[in-house]
Amino acid sequence: MRSYAAVDLGASSGRVMVGRVTPDSLELAEAHRFPNRPVRVPEGLRWDVLGLYAGVLDGLRAAGAAAGGRLDSVGIDSWAVDYGLLDADGALLGNPVHYRDARTEGVAEKVWATVPAAELYAATGLQYAPFNTLYQLTAAASSAQLAQAASLLLIPDLLTYWLTGEQGTELTNASTTQLVDPRTRDWSYDVAARLGIDLRLFPPLRQPGDPAGLLRTEVLEETGLTGPVPVTAVGSHDTASAVAAVPATGERFAYICTGTWSLAGLELQAPVLSEASRAANFTNELGLDGTVRYLRNIMGLWLLQECVRSWGDPDLGGLLREAAAAPALRSVVDAGDAAFLAPGRMPERIAEACRASGQPVPESPGEITRCILDSLALAHRRAVEDAQRLAGHPVDVVHIVGGGTRNALLCQLTADACGLPVVAGPTEAAALGNVLVQARAHGLVGDRHAMRRLLARTQPLTRYEPQGGTARWREAEARLATR
């Protein structure tokens, strides 16, 4: 049995997990969890990346203690698109900008004036999202920080650099920048040149499973680990790691990675770069073993998280019981609407959206929660149906992984909306995918199919059968489409 530390950083919290792996067993335990709280400063919304790094070090110390002082490898995954800039000495030039910062407002239109949206999609396959790295870099084009920068590191690559002293750019996360060609799995040099983006800022590309250096002596001393401890590049975009941990037994499956976001789609062997795919706002991100994560971004449990925060953090179980008792599909909102992207006033904004569309306005926390969950299930349905149609890839089952697997009501509503069985689990999919890529790199498990068979044998999974037919969901979908 070998022990691997998975550093898994989400938009609201980080965790360090210890995975213990043999060819026939897989165990995962949490070593340390810590908050990820962005900070609003005069110049905008920023990540507290030093606080995150301190949490990583604390987590590695706890992981080492749990593993008897010895780890066989460390891997890091996180959210996508955001980055830190380093000067020529390798020092960080300010805290990384948060993707919810307002600096990219109106930037897309400037980009499209040079590279029209259809051309940009045909070259990069990435859906429009206002916070894509390409738009962030365009927004920063005249900034003093970018002028001083010698290199750019995406968030997991930045933390890897601080742990090892070595720089690289992991491919699955690079594919979210809108600067990668999903056909060649290399940079889109033409797009970057036309927009004046210097790709030399990015260190060389790494593949999942590539070595990323050894923990520095100072890190070993601070964490109490016995060296040498290698750091392994994993699917460093957390969704890439989560999709790697989908316990599918065949190819005819859809997945929904749930958490702050819902990422719903298919695993394909080639990108879908059609104009219809662009119009439907699907993205082609890169996954393990030459695969493409063909998916749509949906606002996800962010809607509920923000409501719960504004309500003073009530008991979630009680809230879900109230939601289950509330009338079904009474009011729905577009869970992919960018109007819900920014933090603050979420219950009021949901009520305003229902009022503006002529639907009954949910008033109690339970009614608003039911509106959110119905809306998410409806968005899941649309994404799964659209992905199958656009890719010509039918599915028989939907796998839900991530934090949303704890929400039985959302899982059942998704099964009902899709008219397909839902298999929920594992909850810590990103950390498990992270661990398994490390184990595979060290020869302990086989290809991604063998990884998935091991997951299906060892992880608790819950199956939800569709109930009640899909007619009412089609009606709600048509109701939403007319607004």
N, C-alpha and C positions, 0 to 999 in steps of 0.2 A: 504494500500500500504506500502511495506517495501523497504528499500534501502540497496543495497549490493555493495561493492566496489570490482571490479575485477582488480587485478594487473596482467597485461598481458605483458610479456617480450619476445620480439623477438630478433633475432640476430643482428638487426641494430637499433632498437628503442624499448622503453618501453612506456607503457601507463597505466593510471589508469582510469577505466571507472566506472560510477555509473549506476547500473541497478535498476530500479523501477518496482516492480513486484506485481501483484495481481493474483488471480486464472484465470483471464480473460484478463490480459493486461501485456505487457512487453515493457519497454522503456529503451533505453541505450543512455547515453550521455558521452562524453569524458570530464574528469575533468582535466587531465594533461598528456602531452606527452613529452618525453625527449629522447635524443639520447643515443644509446648504442655503444660506440666506443671502440673497443679493442685497446690495447697499445702494441707496440713491444718494448721490453726491451732486454738487452743483452742475457738473458737466453731464450728468445723466445716470443711467442704471448700470451698475458694475457688479461683476462677480467678486466675491471675497476669496480669491484663489489662494492666498496665503493661509487662510483659515482651512480651506480644503486640503492643502498639502499637510498642514498640521494634523488634520483628521486622518489622512492616509498614513502618516508616520505612527500615530497612536494605534491605528488599526493593524499595521504590520507588527507592532510590538505585541499586541494582543493575539494576533494570528500565530506569531512565533511561539508565544507562551503556550497556546493551545496545541501546537504541533511539536512541543518538546524542544523548541529553540531552532528547529531546522525546517526550512521551506525549500521545496524542490524548484519552485518558480513563482514569479509574480506576474500578473497581467492586469491591465487597466482598460476599462471602457467608460464612456461617458455620453452625455448628450452631444449633439452634432453642431456644426457650423461656426461655433465661437472659437476664438484663438487669442494667443498672446504674442506680442512683438518683442523681439530681443535685439539689443544693440550688438555691436561688433565684439564686445567682451562677453556676450552671453547673458547680460543682465536684462531683466524684464522691464519693459518700458510702460509702466502703468498697469493698473488692473484691467483684465479683459472686459470688453463691453458685453453686456447681457443682450441676448437676441431679442428681448422684448423692449429694448431701448428704442426711442423714437427717431434715431438718426437716419434710418433707412426710409422714412416716409417720403414718397415721391421720387425715390431714386430709381425704381424700376423703369419708369417712363424715360429717364435719361439714358439708361442702358439700352432700352429698346430702340431709341433713336439712332444708335450706332449698330447694334445687332438686333434686328427685329425678333419679337418673341418667338415666332415660328422657327426662325433660323437657330435661335438659341436652344430651343427644345430639340430640334433635329440633331444638333451637335453634342448636347450634353444629356438629354433625356430627363432633365430634372424639372419637376413641377415648379410652378411659381409659388414662392413663399417670400414675403418681403424681407426676411432676415437671412436668406441664403448668403453664404460668405462672399460670393461675387458682389452682391449689393452692398454688403458691409464694407468691402474694400473700395468700392466706388465712392461710397459716402465718406470714406477716410482719405480719399486721394490727396487732398490738400493739407492734411494734418501734419503737425510737426513730428508726431510719433512715427507715422509711416515713413516720413522722410529720413528719420534716423535709423529705421529698422534694418538690420542685417539678415534677420531670419524671422519666419512666422511659424509658430507651432500650434496646431489644434490642441484643445484642452488636454486630452489624454497623452498626447505626445509631449506637451509641456511638462506634465507631471513625471512622465518617464524620463525626460531629460534631467530634471532635478534629482531623480533617484539614481541615474546612471552616468550622467555627464555626456550621453550620446544623443544625437538628434536624428529623427526620422519622421516620415509622414505615412501613417498607416492607411492602406488603400480604402477600406470600407468607409472610413470617416472622410477621407479626401473626396470620395464620390458624392458627398453631400454639399460640397463647396460650389457646385455648378461650374466647375473648371476641369472636369474629367470627362473623357469620351467613354461611354459605357461599352462601346464595341471594341476599342483597343485596350481598355483598362489602363490608359495612360492619360496624361494631361491633354486638354484640348488647347493646343498651342495657338491655333488660329483665333479662337474666342478671346483668349488672354491678350494676344497681341493687339487685336482690334480695340479692346477696352483699356489698353495701357496698364495691364496688371503684370507685374514682374514675377514670373513663376520661379525665378532663382531664389526668391524668398523662402520657398518651400524646400526643406531637406529632402533627400532621396526617398522614393516610395518604398514602403515595406508591405509585405503580404502577411495575412494572419498566419501565425506559426513561426515567423522569422525571429531570430534572436534580436533583442533590443538592448543588449548590454548587461552588465553586472551591477548589483547594488554597490554604490560607492562606500568606501571605508567608513566615512562619517555617518552614512545611513545605517550601516551595520552596528556601529557603536551606539547610535541613538535608539535603535530598535531592539538591541540585544540579540540579533540574529547571528547565526554562525555561517560565515561565508565559505565559498562563494555562493551567492544566490543570483541566478539568472533572471532577467526580466524578459518575458516573451511577448511579442506583438500578438494580440488577439484581434477579434473583430471589435475594434476599439470604438466604433459607433455602437451604443448599447443595443440598438435595434438589430444590428448584424449579429451580435452575440445572442440576443433573444431568439431570433429566427433559427440560429444554429441549434437552439435547444427546443425547438418544436418537436414533440415526440410522435411525429407522423410515421405511419407504417407503409405508406405508398407515396405516389406523386400527385394524386388528385385531392389536394387539400388547399384550403385557404387558411391564413393565419390573421389573428388580430393581437398585436402587442399592446397591452393596455397599461396605462399609468397616467401621468400627467397628460400625455397624448395617447390617442388610439392610432396605431399604424396598421391599416388593413389592406391585405393584398395576397399576392401569390409569389412563389419561388419559381423562377423561369431560367431557361438556359440562354436566352438572348433578350436584349431590350426590345421594348415596343415603342417605336419613335414616330408613330403616325400622328397626323393632325388631329384625328379623333381622340387619341390618347392625351394629347396636349390640352384639348378643349375640356376633357374630363378631369384635368389636373392630377394625372397620375405621374409618379416619379419612378425612375429607374436607378436605384442605388445598388451598389455592388455588395455581394455576399461571398461566402466561402466557396472555394473550388470552382471558380468561374461562373457562379450563379448570379442572377439579378434579382434584387428585391423590388418587385413591381407592386407599388402600394400607393395609397392615398393617406395623407395626413388629416386626421380629424382631431378636433380640439380636445377630446378625451375627458378624463376625470378632473382636469383643470377646472371645468365648470363647477363641479360639485365641491372641489377643494376650496375654491374661492368663496363659494356660498357658506360652507361650513366655517371658514375663517371669519366671515362677516357676522355669522350668527353666534360667535363666541365659543366655537368648538363643542357643540352638543354631542351627546352619545350617538355614534354613527349607527349602531344597531337599532336603536329606537327610531332614528330617522328613516332607516330603510324599511322598518315595519310600517311606519306611517305611509311611506311611498307605496308599499305593496298593497295597502288598503285603499289608496286613492284611485279615482277612475282612470282607466287605461286610455292612452292616446287622446286625452281631452284637449291638450295643447302640445304642440311640438315646435321646436326652433331648429334652424340649420346649424348643426354642431360643427360645421366647417367654416362658419362665417368669421372673417377676420375681425368683426366688431367685438368678438369675445376674447381677443388676443391679450389685451392689456389687463393688468390687475385692477381690482377695486370695483365696488358697487355691482357685483355680479347678480345678486337677486333682483335688483332694480332693473338691470339691463335685460335680463331674461323676461321680466314682466313687461318691459317696454316693447320688446320684440313681439311678444304675444299680442299686446294691445294694438300695435301697428298693423299686425296681420289679421285683425278682426277675430282672433280666437279668445276664448275665456282666459282671463288673467289668473294664473296660479297665485295664491296668497300665502298659505301656510308653508313652513319649511318642508313638510311632507309632500304637499302638492308641487312645490318647485322641484324637489328631488325627483318626483315621478316624471315631471316634464323633462328633466335633464336625462334620466335613464331611458325613457322612451325615445328621446331625440338621438341619443347615442346609438341605441339599437337600430333605429331607422337609418342613421348614417352608416352603420356597419353593413346593413342590408344593401344599401346603394353601392357601397364600395365593393362588396363581394360580387354582386351581380355585374357591375360595370367591368370589373377586372376580368371576369370570365369571358364576357362578350368581347372586350377589346383585345385580349390575348389569345382568344380561341382555346381556352384551357379550362374545361369543366371540372368542378370539384364535387366531392361527395360528403365532405365533413369540414367543419370550421374548428380550428384550434385557437383557443384563447390562452395566452400566456401573460405573465406579469401580474402586477398588483390587482388588476380588475378581476382576477380569478377568485378573490376573496368575496366579491360581490355577487352572490348567488342570483339575486334578482336581475342584475345586468346580464349575466350569462344566460338565464332562461329567456329573457326578453330578446336577446340576440338570436337564440335558436328559433324562437317563434317568428321573429322578423325575417330571418333568412330562409325559414322552412327547411333547415338542415340540422342534423345533430351537431352539438357543440361539445368538444372535449376541452375541459378547463384544467390547466396546469401544464408545467410547474409555475408556481408563483415567482420564484427567484430565477426566472429564465435567463436573464442577461448574465447573472453571476454563474449559472451552470454552463452556459455556452462559453463563457470566458474560461472557466476551469477546464472544460473538455478540449478546447483548442490547445491549451497548454499541455494537457495530458497527451493529446495526439502528437504534438510537436516532439514530445519526449518518448514516443513509441509505445505508449501504454494503451491506446485505443486506436481503432481503425478509422475508416473514412467517415463522412458525415452521416451516412446511413447506419453504420455501426454505432456512432454516437447516439443517434435517435433510438435505436433498438435498446441501448443501455438505459436511456432515459425512460422509455416506455416500461421497462422491467422494474425500475428502481424508484420512480417518483409517483407520489399519490396523484391520481387523475380523477376527475368527476365528469360524468357524461350527462348532458341535458338533451332530451328529445323535444322536438318542436311540438307545440300545442296550439290548438285553436285555428289553424289555417292562416294563410297570409293575406286574405282579402282585406282585413281591416288595416294591415300595414300598407297595402297598395293604395288604399283610400287616403291614409295619412300622407303617404308620399306624394300623391296627386294634389292633396290640399296644400302641401308645402311648396310644390313646384309652381303653383299658380300665383305665388306671392313674389 
